[in-house]
């Protein structure tokens, strides 16, 4: 049974008792991610996440890791396009440390100038390391090309120019704006008594003042009116093809038919940050691109997001093969799915694989803590609880309909990563 309540200062609290093991996972989510960032401040959400580990007066940075590990727990944080989250998973009798730690971080983080500059170096180095990866370089250009105005157009890491120029005040203002209880969701899953747990949460968090109302910064992306193309040249010797179609948001009626379509084309996606566990070797694109030895690998990516994002396919071009040939084979498969309804057997298999992926990603208290918070950010925790029912309600006709709606050339961006030393091909 799930208990959902809202504290006097606007903080949402969701409690899910599970008495299978003496463990509790505690999560604090903030409704802020890279979609909320303006030009000049890109990467602020991720940078603030780093600085939240630099301590408060009550919890200096030097003791935090030791305190959590000493009590047999682990902790981490993540920043995405739509959210930032912090979590601790600990023995049930030690969870109070996590509750106290996150309450203090929410209200009293310090952001010392020395730590800001130290993390600037770390994050710039992280970005430069990613720039050595062809798929990062291509993906960044793909996102910038697919989105002209929406905040999804830039990487969560931020643009290098912004990372070099953002100030401590910029970051602290970001923290003060978004790290308020009325912009936060607390999730607790595991071995506890809900009444006692809620009482303790109120003791620690209700005294934190409500923040000012937050005006969401998310400009709607205008409809795309024709295929867009991008080519990136780099030092890597491997070529890549990426095709990204504009896709529905997680709360759109078309989303779950897209989940099934993704399972058919590329293998089921996992929306849980801790991953899932099914293979894509039986998928259509694997058979069309990898089994034919045009590509060394292929992967799909449907993202569950607040606003419409993209459905992206990335193929690693096999050495000695041309990107143009991989794209032609890709298009043949796309034309086939548009022209012919999937068979009942293929449809049922796709549903089964999507359900298996979901099951694998919801096996622990940490996974469940992620799911409940993630779903509440998107819509409501019931998005997670109704996930399997919504999958079961999808029909073959639904799959055909969304394919014809979204998987059209006018709705896509095509990207090539081309090794510098190879002869540049011209896209079809």
N, C-alpha and C positions, 0 to 999 in steps of 0.2 A: 504493500500500500504506500502511495506517495502522499506526503503532506506538503502543501504549498501555502506559504503565507507571505505577507509583506510587513516589514517593520515600520515603525512610525516615521522613520527618516527615508522611507521609500525603497529600502533594500529588499529584494526578493530572496526568499529562502525556500529551498526544496530539500526535503528529507526523505530518504528511502532506506528503511530498515532492512538489513539482511544478516541473519544470524548464523550463516554457514561457517564463517571463520572469524576469529577475534581481531579483525582488521577494519579500519575506517579510512576512507578516502575523502579528503576535504578540498573543495575547489572554490575559488573566487574568480568570477568572470566579470570583465568590464566590456561594455558595449562601445568599443573603440578598436579600430584597426587601420590599415593603410587606406581604406576607402574614405576615411574621415580627414585625410591629410591634404592640405593645399600645396601647390607648388612653392618651394622654398622651405617646406617643412616635411618633405617626404622622408620616411624612415623614422619619424619621431616616435611612433608607437613602439617599434622594435627597440629603439635606443632606451626609451623609458623602461621597458621591460628589463633590460640589462641593469639599469641604475637602481631598480627596486631590490636588487640583491646586494647593494652597497651599504645597507644598514640604516638603523635609526639610533637615537640615543639609548633606547632600552635594549635594542638588539643590534649591537655593532656588527659589521660585516664579518669580522674575524671569528665570531662564535656561531654564526648561523648554520653553516654546514656541519660543524661539530655537534651542535645541539640536536639537529634532526637525525644525523647518523647515529649518535650515541643512544638515542631512543629507538633505534632499529627501523627508522623510516627512510623514505626517499622523497625528494621534491624536485620540482622543475617548473618551467613556464613556457608558454608558446604565444607567438603573435601571428595573427593571420590577417586577411583582408578585412574581415568583419568583426574581429574580436581579439582580446588579449586575456589570457587566463593563467592562473597560478594554482598549483596544487601540491598537497602533501598526502602521502599514503603511509599510515603508521599503525603500530599496534593499538588496539582500541583504547587501552588504558593510558596511552601517551598522546592522544589526539589534541588535548588541550593546548599543547605547545603550538600546534599548527593554527588553532583558532586565535590564540593571542598574537602570534607572529603576523598573520594576515591583517588583523585589526590594526595593529601598530603600523604596518606598512601602508595601509590605506590612508591613515591620517598623518603620519609623522616621518615619512621618508625625507632624507636630507639633501641629496644631490650635491655633494661637495664638488667644488670646481675641479679639484685634482682628479676625482673619479670620473667626472664628465670627460675630461681631456684624455684620461687613460682609456675609457671606453670608446672614445672617438677613434683612437688608433686601432683598437680591437675590431670595431665594426667596419672601418675602412679596409682593414686587412681581410676581414670576412668577405666583403664585397669583391675585393681584388682576387681572392681565391676562387670565388664563384665565376669570375670573368674568365678563368682558365677552362671553364666547362662549356663546351659548345651549346648544350641544351639550355643553359642559363642565358647565354648571349642571344640565342634565337628566341627563346621564350620571352625575354624582355622586349625585344623588338616586335614580337607578335602581339603582345599585350598592348603596347603603345600604338600599334596599327589598328587593332580591333576596336579599341576604345579611344574616342577623341576627347570626351569631356568627363566621363565618369571616373571616380577615383580608382577603379580597378585597372587603370591604364599604367600604373607604375608598380614596381616590385616592392614587396614588404620591406626589404632591406633599405630602400630609398635610393635616390639618385646621388651619385658621387659628389656633385656640386653642393647639394644640400647637406650632406654629411660633413663636408669641409667647412661649412659656414654657419650651421646652426649653433646657437649659444646655449649656455646653461639656463638662461631665463626662458628661452623658447621651450626647452624641455620641461622645466619646472611648471610653466604655464599649462602645458599639455597635461601634465600630471594633475595639477589642481583642477583643471576643467573636467577631466574625464574620470578621475579616480575618486568618485564620490559614491556614497551608499545608494543614492537614487539612480545611479548608472551601473549598479553592480548586482550580480546574481551569485548567491552562495549555494553550493550543492554539497550535501553530505550523504554518503552511501556507506553502509556497513553495519557493524555490530554495536548498536547503541539504542537507548530509549529515547524516542522522539520528544516526549514531554520534557525530559531533563536536558536534552541537547538544545532544544529551542530556547529554553530558559537561559542556558549558558550563552548562546549566540546573542540573545537580547542584551544580556549583561555587558558583553564586550562591544557590540556593534551599534546598539541604538543610541549610544551617547555621541557617536560620530555625527557631526552636523550634515544635514542635507546640502548638496551642492546647488549651484544655480541651474535653472533649466538649460538643457543642451539642445541647440539647434543642429540637427543632423546636416552634415555637409555631404550630400550625395546628389549630384546633378544627373537627371535621367539621360541615358545614352540615346541619341537619335537613331532611328532604324537605319541599318546599312542598306545601301542602294546598289551594290555591285561588289563583285569579288575584289578583294585587296590582296596584294602580293608584297613580299619582302624577301630580300636576299642578304645574308650575313656571310662575310668572308672571314676565315680565321686560320690559325696555325695548326689546328688539329687535322689529322689525316683522314678522319672519318666524316662522311657527309650525313646529313639528317634532313628529313622531311617532316614538317609539322603542319597540320591542317586543323584550324579552330573554327567551329561554327558557334554563332551566338545561340545560347541555350536558355531555358526557363529557370527562374528562381526556384528555391526549394519549396516554396508554398504555392507554386503554380500548379494547376490541374494537370499540366503536361509533364511535370517532373518525374513521376513514377513510371509512366510509359517510357520516358527517356532512360531511366535506370535499366529497364528491361532491354531496350535497344542497345545500350552500352554493353550489356552482358552478351548480346548476340554478336556485336561487331568486334569488340576488343577484350571481352572478359569483364566480369563485374568489378566496379570500383568500390573502394572502401572510403567512407567519409570520416571514419574514426582515425585520429592522429596516430594511434598505436597500431594501425594496419589491420589487415585481414588475412586470408589464407587460401584463396582459390587460384587456379592456373588459367591462363588465357589460350592454351595451346589448341583448344577446340573451337576458338572463335573464328569468325569469317576472315577478319583481316590477318590473323596469324596464318591461316591456310593460304590466303591470296598473296601475301607478301613474304612471309618467312619460309613456309614450306616450299615455295617456288624458288627460294634462294635469291630473291631480289633484295631482301632485307635480313639483317642479322637479328633484329628484334622489333617488336611493335607493342605499344602500350596506349591505353585509352585513359581519359581523364574526365569524368563528369564531376563537377564540384557542386556541393550543396551550399548555396549562398543566399544572402538577403535579397540582393538585386540580381537580375539576369546576368549571367556570366558566360562562359564558353564551354563547349564540349570539344576537347582537344585530343587529337591522335598524333603520336610521334613515332616515326619509323627510323630505325638506324639502318642506313644504306650499306649493303654488303660491299666490301672492297671489290673494285672492278666493275661495279654496276653504276648506272646513271640515275641521278635523282629523278630525271624526267620519266624514266621507265617505271620507277617506283610510284610516281604520281599517277601515271596512266593506269597502272594496275589498281591503285587505290580508287580511282574514278570509276573503273569498271565495276568494282564491288559496290560502290555507292549507287551507281545506276541500277544495279541489280536489286538492291534493297528498296529502291524507290519504285521500281517497275513491278516487283512481285512480292506478294505477301509472304511472310515467313511461314514455314510449315508448323503444324501443331506440335510435332516432336521437338523441333528446334526452339519453339516458344516455351514449351514446358521445361526444357533443359535450362534455358536462360533464366527463367523464374527460379528454378531450383538452385542454380549457382548464385544468383543474387541473394537469395535467402541464406545460403551457406556463408557467404561473405559477411552478411550481417551478424549471423550467429557467432562466427569466429571473433568478431570485433566487439562482442558484448559479454565476454566470459569472466571478467574480474571486476572487483569493486572500482578499480581505477578506470577501466574501460567504461563502466556504467556512469561513473562520475563525469567522464568526458561527454558521453551521450546525452545525459540530462541537461548539462549546461549548454552544450552545442545546440541542442534542439530548442531550448528556451531562448537562446540568442536569435535563432532563425524565426521562431514563431511561439511555440509552447513545448513543454516537456512531452506533451502528448504526441508531437510529431514523431518522436522516437517510439513511444509505446504503440502507436498505430502503424508503424512502418510496415510490418509484415502483412497486415490487413490491406493496406494500400497497394502493396505489391500484388497480392492475391486478386485484387479487383481489376487489375490491368487486363485488357483483352488484346487479341491479335490485331483487331481493327484499330485500337488505340496506338499500337506500335507503328502500324502503317501510316496512320494520320500524322504522328509527330515526326516521322522520318520525312514525309513530304513537306512538312511545315518548316523544319529546321535544317535538314541536310541538303540544301540547295546551294549552288555556287554563289548566288548573289548574297548569301548570308554568311560567307566564310572568308577567312584570311588564310592564305597559303604562304608558308615560309620555307626557304631553303637555307641550310647551313652548308656552305661550299668551302672546301679546303683551298687556301690561297694558291697553291701550286698546281691545282687542277684547272683544266680548261673550263671556263664558265659556260654553263649550259643556259639556254633560253627556255623559260617555262612555256608550256603549251597554253 
